[in-house]
Amino acid sequence: MRKIYVLFIFLLPLTLYSQRLFDNPDLYQILRTGDQKLQEGKFDEARVIYASYKVLLGGITNDYFENQIKKCNQLKNLYQEAEKSFKAKRFPQALTQYREYRKLMPNSGRLAAFEDRIQICLTQTDKKVVGELRDPERIVAGFEWSDKGQRQIIQLDTSGAQFSFQKAKKWGGTLNTTLQKQYEEGILAVKELKAWGKKVRDAKLKGITEEEEINLLKEGEKISIFKIQPLREKIESIEVATAFPESQSPLITIQTLAKTCKIEQLLSYIKSNKSKIENSDKLLEAIDDYRRIQNEIIKLNPKLDRSKDKEALLLSAYESLLKTAANIPFVGNNLSDCAKQEYVATLIELAGFAEKSFDNSGEKGQVERALSYLAKAQNLVAPQKSDEVEKAKNRVVGKLGCDSVIRDFRKAVTDVRRAVNNCRLQEAKAKWDEATIKLSVCSDASSGILNNYVSLTDTIIGLMKNDSLYSILQSQIRDLVQRERCDEAHSIYEQLKDLKLCDDAKRLRDNRTLLESIQGCKNRICYKETAIRAEKAEIAKEWKKAYRLYEESLKCASPGQIEVVNAKLSELECDAFPERCKSETTYFRPEVIGAYSLIKPTYTVGDKAQEMSIGHYISGGLQLSLISHTSLADFSIGAEYFQTQFQSLGSINDTKYVLEDFSLKGVNGFATIKLHKVNTDPERWRPYIKFGLEAMIPLSYRYENYASRSIMESKGQLSSQSFSGIGGIGIELQRKHFGCFLELYGSYNFTGIYNTNATNLSTTLNSSIRANIHRAGIRLGIRPW
């Protein structure tokens, strides 16, 4: 039981995090989001995202993700170490450190966080003289310039590539044969490509056919050992253009290309015909995302690593590919078929790996694993692969024997019913399909056995059908609500609300959410229409009509809109109802006030500043305020009785003690200005800032010096008044017959409390003293009238 609690505590924050991060998280989405955070150099965030996979797997460990988490820690440490060199401007050393990350990720793409730093270090290193760098540092710089040149030549940037390869030669020289070979090949390729480019330009001036242009482009491809992307795209674009008649609709062309799964040619054609295709940018973005997932799937190919953990991630990636394909405009169905073919081929391959493992080990679980892959393949319905799936299925099931198959089937039925009872319909369907696929090979027994489970089949199909229909209608409602077609959304809700679903509690929750969104949609329409009418009345200066319409819009306004409307009502009230203003929003009122603050005096004897303790200051009194809700400023004058006490400190052997004790009582008079927003609502709190001047008049003073045992209880040494600047921030509620405020304030005493003749009792009479009392604290006030 303790282990379960520990697991729950560990998984809870990851569950909450993943719910915030993803709508419907899956392993591949977690991997992709974590990879993006790595790109940005947010290693801690990436680690947390990768770790959230445990939420999906119920705490089961996945070695692939654990390895990614480990890499996050390694990359973070590496980056931090490199940053130390970078900030110290040791750029050659930092360059060597940053590029080490590639060894940690040999089969992954490049990380922008590191690559950006590498380019900065490379530029800064290039400012140095060759002789200033050690040979290993020169070799590293040379390899990085060569790498940059290769990436530039791939994009057909011959000028940039030539510059980079020359830099590689400058820094690397003959120190490393591999590097020397790289930059020499690069310089040669640039030279040949430039000559080829001149040949193409000359040919175009004379006039060439599309076929001749393709041949020239292919000739350019053969020049370099590097795969030059712009040339390949241009060749594919021309080939597609010549393969289809110009009169043919671009939509038919892209559907034909999609049907044959020629993704690169499809992208090239769309790029070349953007003006002819509706929403071409969005279409390109969607297909490019589809291709990106395909490329990431290749990296996860089980031929490279057949671990079970990586297979789970691979299947999740294919599911993501299917979802992405289905949402692509115009060609979604065609690309879905392509994705299914690839998915089924991989599932057959995975089943083959499991079957081979069974042949070698005799472990029955491997057959179960193979059949689960084949069941999924069969359900995907890819006609081009159906014969392969059937052949593999018969071969795998044949290895079990019918007696074993029938026993397994009856056991699977129990698992299926348990899954149905717990509303895990996808799991129930997968287990049922796997069980029936196995049973179908034993043709003599299968039909009779399956007849006994017709009701179970009907239950699964019926519930899944309703679930699917519910999801479709739910999606339609959300779409209609987004487009503000509220009545249509409500009509579909009436069809959806009584559908029988497996999880009735979830249905009720979702129904409530949908109904709220529909009501919100109606409120938005209501608010929009009423607000438009109110704005028209306001433009026509029909103030009362505008005011009433804004009031009416409050009935269907959101919380944020309510604030906007209330502000508008406050703005229009005086125009609509002049009698309400003036006397209602501006008035004189007395207020009872009190304050508590801490003081930190400055105290000087002669030219020596004494160490002082922090003292306390308490005051209370009355103020008279001019309160206004229509202007920017309020004014207040007032008086307070105060008392304060503070001490000077001495020390012996680092031990502090009280040297002098000061006690002061008196009256403060002050005048202040408060600034706040104009046209505020008397019923609502408003913030303000305050500043002003304060005069301190002492009434009594007591001084005691513990060193000389002197006591003074006369205010003869004090100035008759001491002036301070005061300021603060606060909030207040100022209704006509009730008000209160709370503020944080500070006071800076700039004239001092002693007169010019004051001296310290513990020293000679010629030692003058000066003291200023600065304070900070809280002040509050209230008026019940």
Salt bridges, closest charged atoms under 4 A:
ASP26 OD2 - LYS323 NZ 3.98
GLU40 OE1 - LYS42 NZ 3.26
ASP44 OD1 - ARG47 NH2 2.88
ASP44 OD1 - LYS76 NZ 3.05
GLU45 OE1 - LYS37 NZ 3.30
GLU66 OE2 - LYS54 NZ 3.61
GLU81 OE2 - LYS84 NZ 3.16
GLU83 OE2 - ARG117 NE 2.71
GLU100 OE2 - LYS103 NZ 3.27
GLU115 OE2 - ARG102 NH2 3.10
GLU115 OE1 - ARG110 NH1 3.81
ASP126 OD2 - LYS167 NZ 2.71
ASP126 OD1 - LYS170 NZ 3.51
GLU137 OE2 - ARG134 NH2 3.13
GLU144 OE2 - ARG99 NE 2.79
GLU144 OE2 - ARG102 NH1 2.71
ASP147 OD2 - ARG110 NH1 2.63
ASP147 OD2 - ARG151 NE 3.02
ASP202 OD2 - LYS198 NZ 3.17
GLU213 OE2 - LYS204 NZ 3.59
GLU219 OE2 - LYS199 NZ 2.91
GLU221 OE1 - ARG232 NH2 2.71
GLU233 OE2 - LYS271 NZ 3.60
GLU239 OE2 - LYS218 NZ 3.53
GLU264 OE1 - ARG291 NH1 2.80
ASP281 OD1 - LYS274 NZ 2.78
ASP288 OD1 - ARG291 NH2 2.64
ASP288 OD2 - ARG292 NH2 3.57
ASP289 OD1 - ARG32 NH2 2.28
ASP289 OD1 - ARG292 NH1 2.86
ASP305 OD2 - LYS310 NZ 3.96
GLU311 OE1 - ARG369 NH2 2.39
GLU349 OE2 - LYS303 NZ 3.86
GLU355 OE2 - ARG395 NE 2.79
GLU355 OE2 - LYS399 NZ 2.69
ASP359 OD1 - LYS399 NZ 2.86
GLU368 OE1 - LYS438 NZ 3.16
GLU388 OE2 - LYS385 NZ 3.58
GLU390 OE2 - LYS393 NZ 3.08
ASP408 OD1 - LYS364 NZ 2.91
ASP408 OD2 - LYS438 NZ 3.50
ASP415 OD2 - LYS411 NZ 3.93
ASP415 OD1 - ARG418 NH1 3.04
GLU427 OE1 - ARG424 NE 2.55
ASP433 OD2 - LYS429 NZ 2.77
ASP479 OD2 - ARG483 NH2 2.63
GLU484 OE2 - ARG524 NE 3.72
GLU484 OE1 - LYS528 NZ 2.81
GLU488 OE1 - ARG485 NH2 2.73
GLU494 OE2 - HIS490 NE2 3.93
GLU494 OE1 - LYS497 NZ 3.07
ASP504 OD1 - ARG507 NH2 2.71
ASP510 OD2 - LYS506 NZ 2.72
GLU538 OE2 - LYS568 NZ 3.31
GLU542 OE1 - LYS545 NZ 3.84
GLU551 OE1 - ARG548 NH1 3.30
GLU571 OE2 - LYS568 NZ 3.90
GLU573 OE2 - ARG580 NH1 2.97
GLU584 OE2 - LYS736 NZ 3.69
GLU611 OE2 - LYS656 NZ 2.63
ASP634 OD1 - HIS676 NE2 2.98
ASP634 OD2 - ARG686 NH2 2.70
GLU640 OE1 - ARG779 NH2 3.22
GLU683 OE1 - ARG735 NE 3.22
GLU694 OE2 - ARG775 NH2 2.63
GLU704 OE1 - ARG702 NH1 3.11
GLU713 OE2 - ARG702 NE 3.09
GLU732 OE1 - LYS674 NZ 2.68
GLU732 OE2 - ARG686 NE 2.80
GLU743 OE2 - LYS690 NZ 2.58
GLU743 OE2 - ARG779 NH1 3.36
